[in-house]
Amino acid sequence: MTDPIGGLFDPQNPFSAADLASFLRAEPPAGRVETVRAILHESFRRFGRGSAAPRLESLQLSRIFHSLGSALLDGPARKKAEFSRLLAAVDSTLTGRERQWLASFGFLRPPLADPAAWASTAQNAAFDNISRTIVYTQTGRSSCPKNALRTDEIIWGRAPARLDLGGGWSDTPPYSLENGGCVINAAVDLNGQSPIQVFARVIPEPEIRINSIDHGSRLTIRALDELLDYRSATSRFGLAKAALALSGFSPYAAPWPAGVRSLAAMLKLFGGGIELNTLAAIPSGSGLGTSSIMGAVLAAVINRMVGDRLSERELFHAVLKLEQELTTGGGWQDQIGGVLPGVKVISSGPGLVPDPWIHYVLPDLLDPGMNGGTTLLFYTGIRRLAKNILRYVVGNYLDRDPSALATLHDLHAYPVDMREAMSAKNHRRFGALIDVAWRLNKRIDPDSTTPEIEAILARIKPRIHGAKLLGAGGGGFLLIVGKTPKDAQAIRRTLTNNPPNPRARFFDYQINNQGLTVTVC
């Protein structure tokens, strides 16, 4: 391997972690040391020098780290003593600056590092680099935030939920940033209301109050370290904290004067304390994009509070950065799906800052008020966190797993077929494509379904053209396309009279034609 990076790790090169593992297995011990050393040395030369602004090529480092970690876990890591010798030999060839750079990603020097843990650290470093690249793509505010509200004014932001009809995962970094992405989704109200809401006002006390109406919990923040702990696993209200920090309430996000070092000093300069009240009238782990859309509403409300109005492109990227700050990852389809109204195909080209194109689609086949009630929205009562799914799918892409690449290609191409079926008002084809989207989701992540989910689908299969779990899968809401209105009514009776668990239930939904709305009252 004369050129350990060269073109091997370019975005369009299918060289995989499995290929690297095979190469390492075939090499003698000295050859393995030289290959790993060369990869790390060249990585430092290309990505570890100076503090240049992030660029699209920076994402190659994530692929290198993850592929190296996966290859080592697949090969030498199986023999602990052999792997320990390999790491020690590689470490002895590194310069001090190279070791320092690796330490910034969490790598420990041998023999302090367990071999398997070292390889896992390489994989974790890949995700850390994706986060760094996205978060530092744009600089912070050019001025400190200043209160733009009157003492008696309240800002009210509200947004619909998102139903994804297909194409998801093609919007997720780094795939979407390197290849572009394409999804089709819909903005919907639940039970007659936009379910995701934020209320904000400025208060006299020099503190930040965050209240969750749906969870019945509240938090008062008086110290800066309490606001900036949102990455901690035990942090409460991490989304709201991160939104405030990225909007300027952080020493790193705005040019605060030298003497302003505490939260109280920041709030004094801002013009008062802040009270945020959030409401998500959706069960947790729903698969309806709640977290990303709540992030968009928070960002829009907070920026309106300081007198700024983000463009749609700025808002979409702000939420992408927000989710990376929280280490939950995620793509752009959720926030765009909830911020913009109606049913639409959303596509973007390659680039660090997505610039989406929107193509609106006739809603007739999806809107229960227009299709005779043949589409149903059923909450399964099963919750699943998307983060673990995301690491699995993104990790397979970074490793250039051939099956994952093929499925991502099919997902990327899928929305055009769905758009054509909906434009033609072909109900049977619409339902069949919903089923195709579900199969694609299961292909890219077999754990997106469970025996409980399959049991629900088996009960209703004779009466449907198609159905899919929304979002990353594993639980949450199920979109069902009945063959006829009578079939849909029968499905509703069946699952209402004999639900799979006490939390399972149907939600009425309507296509939302306003999208995100922010008003000052």
C-alpha positions as semicolon CSV with decimal commas, in nm:
position;residue;x (nm);y (nm);z (nm)
1;M;0,000;0,000;0,000
2;T;0,231;0,270;-0,131
3;D;-0,025;0,550;-0,099
4;P;-0,225;0,470;0,220
5;I;-0,475;0,750;0,167
6;G;-0,436;0,888;-0,183
7;G;-0,753;0,802;-0,369
8;L;-0,846;0,505;-0,151
9;F;-1,052;0,714;0,089
10;D;-1,198;0,959;-0,161
11;P;-1,579;0,979;-0,122
12;Q;-1,660;0,789;-0,442
13;N;-1,400;0,515;-0,398
14;P;-1,574;0,194;-0,278
15;F;-1,260;0,073;-0,092
16;S;-1,409;-0,066;0,227
17;A;-1,308;-0,138;0,584
18;A;-1,344;-0,507;0,496
19;D;-1,092;-0,457;0,212
20;L;-0,850;-0,291;0,456
21;A;-0,899;-0,575;0,706
22;S;-0,820;-0,833;0,435
23;F;-0,508;-0,643;0,338
24;L;-0,388;-0,625;0,700
25;R;-0,450;-0,996;0,756
26;A;-0,240;-1,081;0,451
27;E;0,049;-0,858;0,564
28;P;0,337;-0,979;0,784
29;P;0,362;-0,801;1,124
30;A;0,614;-0,545;0,998
31;G;0,390;-0,468;0,700
32;R;0,090;-0,410;0,925
33;V;0,288;-0,167;1,138
34;E;0,401;0,023;0,831
35;T;0,048;0,040;0,686
36;V;-0,115;0,168;1,007
37;R;0,175;0,410;1,067
38;A;0,148;0,543;0,712
39;I;-0,230;0,592;0,743
40;L;-0,196;0,786;1,069
41;H;0,103;0,988;0,946
42;E;-0,068;1,089;0,622
43;S;-0,392;1,166;0,810
44;F;-0,202;1,406;1,034
45;R;-0,026;1,565;0,738
46;R;-0,354;1,632;0,560
47;F;-0,591;1,706;0,847
48;G;-0,390;1,769;1,164
49;R;-0,188;2,078;1,084
50;G;-0,301;2,427;1,180
51;S;-0,659;2,544;1,234
52;A;-0,790;2,576;0,880
53;A;-1,165;2,622;0,843
54;P;-1,355;2,295;0,794
55;R;-1,399;2,186;0,435
56;L;-1,581;1,901;0,267
57;E;-1,258;1,703;0,241
58;S;-1,236;1,708;0,623
59;L;-1,499;1,435;0,629
60;Q;-1,248;1,192;0,475
61;L;-1,079;1,178;0,814
62;S;-1,397;1,029;0,961
63;R;-1,392;0,758;0,698
64;I;-1,024;0,687;0,764
65;F;-1,068;0,664;1,142
66;H;-1,380;0,448;1,125
67;S;-1,244;0,216;0,856
68;L;-0,919;0,173;1,047
69;G;-1,105;0,096;1,369
70;S;-1,338;-0,152;1,198
71;A;-1,051;-0,318;1,011
72;L;-0,847;-0,362;1,328
73;L;-1,147;-0,499;1,519
74;D;-1,204;-0,743;1,233
75;G;-0,843;-0,858;1,225
76;P;-0,558;-0,803;1,472
77;A;-0,786;-0,699;1,759
78;R;-0,903;-1,058;1,783
79;K;-0,557;-1,148;1,913
80;K;-0,497;-0,910;2,202
81;A;-0,124;-0,970;2,245
82;E;-0,057;-0,934;1,874
83;F;-0,263;-0,616;1,855
84;S;-0,085;-0,470;2,159
85;R;0,251;-0,525;1,991
86;L;0,119;-0,365;1,672
87;L;-0,001;-0,055;1,858
88;A;0,321;-0,022;2,053
89;A;0,527;-0,049;1,734
90;V;0,312;0,210;1,556
91;D;0,326;0,445;1,854
92;S;0,706;0,433;1,860
93;T;0,714;0,575;1,505
94;L;0,483;0,873;1,573
95;T;0,605;1,225;1,639
96;G;0,505;1,420;1,948
97;R;0,271;1,640;1,746
98;E;0,106;1,334;1,591
99;R;0,049;1,181;1,935
100;Q;-0,093;1,510;2,065
101;W;-0,330;1,531;1,770
102;L;-0,452;1,175;1,824
103;A;-0,498;1,247;2,195
104;S;-0,733;1,534;2,102
105;F;-0,967;1,266;1,961
106;G;-0,944;1,051;2,275
107;F;-0,673;0,803;2,174
108;L;-0,465;0,670;2,465
109;R;-0,106;0,561;2,418
110;P;-0,017;0,194;2,449
111;P;0,002;0,010;2,681
112;L;-0,261;0,224;2,856
113;A;-0,514;0,146;2,586
114;D;-0,682;-0,191;2,558
115;P;-0,647;-0,294;2,190
116;A;-1,019;-0,332;2,127
117;A;-1,083;-0,005;2,310
118;W;-0,824;0,168;2,088
119;A;-1,009;0,050;1,776
120;S;-1,343;0,159;1,924
121;T;-1,188;0,498;2,001
122;A;-1,099;0,527;1,633
123;Q;-1,465;0,471;1,544
124;N;-1,579;0,726;1,804
125;A;-1,325;0,973;1,670
126;A;-1,490;0,942;1,329
127;F;-1,818;1,073;1,469
128;D;-1,639;1,340;1,669
129;N;-1,477;1,465;1,349
130;I;-1,813;1,480;1,168
131;S;-1,947;1,689;1,456
132;R;-1,646;1,922;1,456
133;T;-1,665;1,969;1,080
134;I;-2,033;2,067;1,085
135;V;-2,033;2,274;1,404
136;Y;-1,735;2,486;1,300
137;T;-1,849;2,534;0,940
138;Q;-1,972;2,885;1,013
139;T;-1,851;3,140;1,266
140;G;-2,059;3,267;1,557
141;R;-2,248;3,592;1,587
142;S;-2,081;3,921;1,494
143;S;-2,230;4,091;1,802
144;C;-2,356;3,998;2,147
145;P;-2,727;3,912;2,172
146;K;-2,947;4,203;2,283
147;N;-3,308;4,186;2,399
148;A;-3,554;4,300;2,130
149;L;-3,877;4,245;2,329
150;R;-4,091;4,484;2,530
151;T;-4,140;4,394;2,894
152;D;-4,492;4,259;2,834
153;E;-4,429;4,070;2,509
154;I;-4,419;3,693;2,457
155;I;-4,288;3,508;2,153
156;W;-4,494;3,209;2,043
157;G;-4,344;2,960;1,798
158;R;-4,526;2,650;1,675
159;A;-4,463;2,390;1,408
160;P;-4,619;2,072;1,272
161;A;-4,475;1,723;1,298
162;R;-4,316;1,541;1,004
163;L;-4,428;1,222;0,828
164;D;-4,142;1,078;0,623
165;L;-4,264;0,890;0,318
166;G;-3,920;0,774;0,202
167;G;-3,563;0,865;0,122
168;G;-3,453;0,904;0,482
169;W;-3,084;0,838;0,558
170;S;-2,986;1,001;0,227
171;D;-3,017;1,332;0,417
172;T;-2,780;1,226;0,696
173;P;-2,416;1,344;0,719
174;P;-2,168;1,258;0,594
175;Y;-2,350;1,082;0,309
176;S;-2,567;1,386;0,232
177;L;-2,275;1,629;0,250
178;E;-2,066;1,421;0,011
179;N;-2,339;1,302;-0,226
180;G;-2,642;1,523;-0,172
181;G;-2,970;1,373;-0,057
182;C;-3,337;1,343;-0,149
183;V;-3,643;1,273;0,070
184;I;-4,019;1,308;0,047
185;N;-4,215;1,404;0,358
186;A;-4,516;1,592;0,487
187;A;-4,588;1,851;0,756
188;V;-4,887;1,746;0,966
189;D;-5,094;1,870;1,257
190;L;-5,203;1,612;1,515
191;N;-5,554;1,611;1,654
192;G;-5,615;1,957;1,505
193;Q;-5,305;2,133;1,646
194;S;-4,944;2,204;1,557
195;P;-4,793;1,985;1,830
196;I;-4,446;2,141;1,875
197;Q;-4,451;2,478;2,050
198;V;-4,221;2,720;2,235
199;F;-4,313;3,028;2,440
200;A;-4,041;3,275;2,539
201;R;-4,023;3,598;2,733
202;V;-3,763;3,818;2,901
203;I;-3,780;3,832;3,282
204;P;-3,626;4,074;3,536
205;E;-3,427;3,809;3,726
206;P;-3,073;3,736;3,593
207;E;-3,139;3,368;3,530
208;I;-3,265;3,127;3,264
209;R;-3,580;2,929;3,335
210;I;-3,670;2,632;3,114
211;N;-4,005;2,461;3,161
212;S;-4,134;2,152;2,980
213;I;-4,513;2,156;2,980
214;D;-4,550;1,800;2,850
215;H;-4,297;1,651;3,094
216;G;-4,408;1,867;3,388
217;S;-4,049;1,958;3,475
218;R;-3,853;2,280;3,508
219;L;-3,498;2,402;3,554
220;T;-3,349;2,732;3,669
221;I;-2,997;2,810;3,546
222;R;-2,783;3,073;3,720
223;A;-2,429;2,966;3,624
224;L;-2,264;2,941;3,284
225;D;-2,135;2,589;3,339
226;E;-2,493;2,477;3,408
227;L;-2,597;2,615;3,068
228;L;-2,304;2,463;2,879
229;D;-2,327;2,107;3,017
230;Y;-2,567;1,996;2,742
231;R;-2,325;1,730;2,614
232;S;-2,332;1,554;2,951
233;A;-2,535;1,234;2,967
234;T;-2,705;1,359;3,286
235;S;-2,786;1,706;3,152
236;R;-3,151;1,813;3,158
237;F;-3,306;2,024;2,883
238;G;-3,000;1,972;2,665
239;L;-3,178;2,082;2,347
240;A;-3,287;2,418;2,490
241;K;-2,946;2,474;2,650
242;A;-2,763;2,404;2,324
243;A;-3,000;2,629;2,129
244;L;-2,930;2,915;2,370
245;A;-2,555;2,855;2,360
246;L;-2,538;2,844;1,979
247;S;-2,754;3,158;1,961
248;G;-2,483;3,354;2,141
249;F;-2,513;3,273;2,512
250;S;-2,169;3,115;2,526
251;P;-1,818;3,262;2,543
252;Y;-1,743;3,093;2,210
253;A;-2,054;3,188;2,011
254;A;-2,045;3,570;2,039
255;P;-1,779;3,841;2,094
256;W;-1,857;3,913;2,459
257;P;-1,649;4,192;2,618
258;A;-1,344;4,077;2,814
259;G;-1,507;4,148;3,151
260;V;-1,818;3,939;3,076
261;R;-1,736;3,595;3,211
262;S;-2,047;3,481;3,396
263;L;-2,404;3,407;3,294
264;A;-2,530;3,688;3,514
265;A;-2,300;3,935;3,335
266;M;-2,415;3,807;2,995
267;L;-2,780;3,842;3,087
268;K;-2,724;4,191;3,226
269;L;-2,569;4,299;2,897
270;F;-2,848;4,117;2,709
271;G;-3,115;4,307;2,902
272;G;-3,276;4,054;3,134
273;G;-3,324;3,689;3,214
274;I;-3,493;3,439;2,982
275;E;-3,789;3,208;3,031
276;L;-3,853;2,929;2,781
277;N;-4,160;2,705;2,790
278;T;-4,167;2,406;2,557
279;L;-4,454;2,179;2,457
280;A;-4,427;1,863;2,249
281;A;-4,774;1,711;2,232
282;I;-4,632;1,391;2,087
283;P;-4,516;1,075;2,268
284;S;-4,139;1,051;2,315
285;G;-3,952;0,844;2,056
286;S;-4,234;0,897;1,808
287;G;-4,036;0,897;1,482
288;L;-4,207;1,222;1,378
289;G;-3,894;1,438;1,390
290;T;-3,992;1,600;1,720
291;S;-3,642;1,675;1,850
292;S;-3,515;1,837;1,530
293;I;-3,833;2,037;1,479
294;M;-3,828;2,151;1,842
295;G;-3,468;2,259;1,779
296;A;-3,586;2,464;1,480
297;V;-3,864;2,629;1,680
298;L;-3,625;2,707;1,966
299;A;-3,366;2,856;1,730
300;A;-3,628;3,067;1,551
301;V;-3,784;3,192;1,876
302;I;-3,452;3,272;2,047
303;N;-3,322;3,455;1,742
304;R;-3,646;3,654;1,717
305;M;-3,602;3,742;2,086
306;V;-3,264;3,900;2,007
307;G;-3,398;4,079;1,700
308;D;-3,268;3,840;1,432
309;R;-3,462;3,653;1,165
310;L;-3,281;3,352;1,030
311;S;-3,327;3,264;0,665
312;E;-3,464;2,916;0,602
313;R;-3,118;2,796;0,494
314;E;-2,958;2,944;0,807
315;L;-3,224;2,784;1,026
316;F;-3,185;2,439;0,869
317;H;-2,808;2,449;0,915
318;A;-2,842;2,582;1,270
319;V;-3,043;2,272;1,365
320;L;-2,790;2,046;1,193
321;K;-2,519;2,207;1,408
322;L;-2,741;2,185;1,716
323;E;-2,786;1,809;1,682
324;Q;-2,414;1,758;1,627
325;E;-2,345;1,959;1,944
326;L;-2,576;1,724;2,131
327;T;-2,396;1,420;1,978
328;T;-2,731;1,286;1,851
329;G;-2,631;1,342;1,488
330;G;-2,919;1,341;1,244
331;G;-2,985;1,485;0,901
332;W;-3,182;1,777;0,762
333;Q;-3,513;1,625;0,662
334;D;-3,686;1,656;1,000
335;Q;-3,638;2,029;1,050
336;I;-3,716;2,107;0,685
337;G;-4,017;1,876;0,699
338;G;-4,162;2,063;0,997
339;V;-4,055;2,416;0,908
340;L;-4,197;2,405;0,555
341;P;-4,565;2,324;0,494
342;G;-4,735;2,057;0,289
343;V;-4,610;1,745;0,113
344;K;-4,279;1,797;-0,064
345;V;-3,974;1,639;-0,218
346;I;-3,661;1,792;-0,061
347;S;-3,327;1,751;-0,233
348;S;-2,981;1,896;-0,195
349;G;-2,644;1,873;-0,364
350;P;-2,308;1,803;-0,200
351;G;-2,168;2,068;0,035
352;L;-2,108;2,141;0,402
353;V;-2,408;2,377;0,423
354;P;-2,714;2,210;0,265
355;D;-2,904;2,433;0,021
356;P;-3,231;2,243;-0,027
357;W;-3,456;2,251;-0,330
358;I;-3,828;2,206;-0,264
359;H;-4,078;2,045;-0,501
360;Y;-4,433;2,045;-0,364
361;V;-4,651;1,740;-0,428
362;L;-5,029;1,694;-0,439
363;P;-5,143;1,577;-0,092
364;D;-5,459;1,391;-0,198
365;L;-5,337;1,035;-0,137
366;L;-5,194;1,117;0,206
367;D;-5,456;1,356;0,343
368;P;-5,731;1,159;0,522
369;G;-5,976;1,439;0,442
370;M;-5,919;1,385;0,071
371;N;-5,866;1,008;0,044
372;G;-6,174;0,888;0,228
373;G;-5,977;0,814;0,544
374;T;-5,772;0,532;0,390
375;T;-5,450;0,651;0,556
376;L;-5,410;0,601;0,931
377;L;-5,154;0,713;1,189
378;F;-5,108;0,459;1,468
379;Y;-4,882;0,507;1,770
380;T;-4,738;0,163;1,849
381;G;-4,659;0,251;2,211
382;I;-4,298;0,137;2,153
383;R;-4,018;0,392;2,192
384;R;-3,668;0,378;2,050
385;L;-3,381;0,629;2,055
386;A;-3,248;0,706;1,706
387;K;-2,888;0,766;1,816
388;N;-2,782;0,399;1,822
389;I;-2,949;0,336;1,487
390;L;-2,772;0,638;1,343
391;R;-2,428;0,520;1,453
392;Y;-2,494;0,182;1,293
393;V;-2,608;0,323;0,958
394;V;-2,350;0,602;0,940
395;G;-2,076;0,363;1,052
396;N;-2,161;0,126;0,766
397;Y;-2,143;0,417;0,522
398;L;-1,805;0,528;0,658
399;D;-1,682;0,169;0,620
400;R;-1,820;0,166;0,264
401;D;-2,013;-0,152;0,334
402;P;-2,135;-0,259;-0,014
403;S;-2,486;-0,346;0,101
404;A;-2,524;-0,012;0,283
405;L;-2,401;0,179;-0,023
406;A;-2,650;0,000;-0,249
407;T;-2,938;0,069;-0,011
408;L;-2,845;0,437;0,027
409;H;-2,844;0,465;-0,352
410;D;-3,195;0,315;-0,368
411;L;-3,320;0,542;-0,088
412;H;-3,175;0,847;-0,265
413;A;-3,359;0,757;-0,587
414;Y;-3,689;0,655;-0,422
415;P;-3,863;0,996;-0,374
416;V;-3,899;1,053;-0,748
417;D;-4,109;0,735;-0,781
418;M;-4,328;0,838;-0,487
419;R;-4,374;1,188;-0,628
420;E;-4,493;1,042;-0,959
421;A;-4,739;0,807;-0,788
422;M;-4,884;1,089;-0,577
423;S;-4,906;1,325;-0,875
424;A;-5,092;1,055;-1,069
425;K;-5,319;0,993;-0,766
426;N;-5,250;0,620;-0,794
427;H;-5,364;0,487;-0,456
428;R;-5,246;0,129;-0,504
429;R;-4,904;0,242;-0,626
430;F;-4,880;0,488;-0,336
431;G;-4,940;0,209;-0,083
432;A;-4,699;-0,025;-0,258
433;L;-4,426;0,240;-0,247
434;I;-4,485;0,295;0,125
435;D;-4,414;-0,077;0,159
436;V;-4,098;-0,038;-0,056
437;A;-3,976;0,242;0,174
438;W;-4,032;0,017;0,475
439;R;-3,833;-0,267;0,316
440;L;-3,549;-0,026;0,234
441;N;-3,541;0,091;0,595
442;K;-3,517;-0,270;0,712
443;R;-3,240;-0,336;0,462
444;I;-3,025;-0,052;0,588
445;D;-3,093;-0,138;0,953
446;P;-3,242;-0,482;1,030
447;D;-3,314;-0,363;1,385
448;S;-3,559;-0,100;1,258
449;T;-3,829;-0,361;1,310
450;T;-3,907;-0,586;1,607
451;P;-4,123;-0,895;1,663
452;E;-4,386;-0,669;1,822
453;I;-4,397;-0,445;1,514
454;E;-4,414;-0,742;1,278
455;A;-4,701;-0,886;1,483
456;I;-4,899;-0,562;1,440
457;L;-4,837;-0,564;1,064
458;A;-4,937;-0,931;1,035
459;R;-5,274;-0,855;1,195
460;I;-5,361;-0,588;0,939
461;K;-5,180;-0,717;0,629
462;P;-5,488;-0,843;0,438
463;R;-5,645;-0,496;0,450
464;I;-5,349;-0,276;0,350
465;H;-5,154;-0,178;0,040
466;G;-4,857;-0,082;0,257
467;A;-4,735;0,046;0,591
468;K;-4,411;0,174;0,743
469;L;-4,273;0,290;1,072
470;L;-4,191;0,659;1,060
471;G;-3,846;0,795;1,137
472;A;-3,554;0,566;1,214
473;G;-3,780;0,276;1,307
474;G;-3,784;0,033;1,596
475;G;-4,100;0,190;1,739
476;G;-4,298;0,510;1,737
477;F;-4,569;0,582;1,480
478;L;-4,689;0,355;1,200
479;L;-4,829;0,503;0,878
480;I;-5,090;0,267;0,733
481;V;-5,241;0,275;0,383
482;G;-5,568;0,081;0,381
483;K;-5,699;-0,070;0,059
484;T;-6,037;0,099;0,097
485;P;-6,213;0,327;0,347
486;K;-6,391;0,020;0,487
487;D;-6,060;-0,160;0,531
488;A;-5,921;0,143;0,716
489;Q;-6,224;0,148;0,945
490;A;-6,181;-0,222;1,016
491;I;-5,811;-0,170;1,097
492;R;-5,902;0,110;1,336
493;R;-6,154;-0,113;1,515
494;T;-5,913;-0,406;1,534
495;L;-5,623;-0,214;1,687
496;T;-5,846;-0,002;1,911
497;N;-6,037;-0,295;2,056
498;N;-5,728;-0,510;2,100
499;P;-5,421;-0,280;2,118
500;P;-5,071;-0,431;2,134
501;N;-5,002;-0,246;2,462
502;P;-5,179;0,007;2,687
503;R;-5,004;0,307;2,523
504;A;-5,091;0,221;2,164
505;R;-5,358;0,439;1,998
506;F;-5,460;0,621;1,680
507;F;-5,394;0,990;1,619
508;D;-5,597;1,201;1,381
509;Y;-5,377;1,406;1,150
510;Q;-5,418;1,678;0,888
511;I;-5,174;1,817;0,630
512;N;-5,034;2,144;0,765
513;N;-5,024;2,432;0,516
514;Q;-4,847;2,694;0,731
515;G;-4,525;2,531;0,851
516;L;-4,328;2,704;1,126
517;T;-4,501;3,016;1,258
518;V;-4,345;3,263;1,500
519;T;-4,544;3,555;1,640
520;V;-4,485;3,821;1,904
521;C;-4,787;3,872;2,130
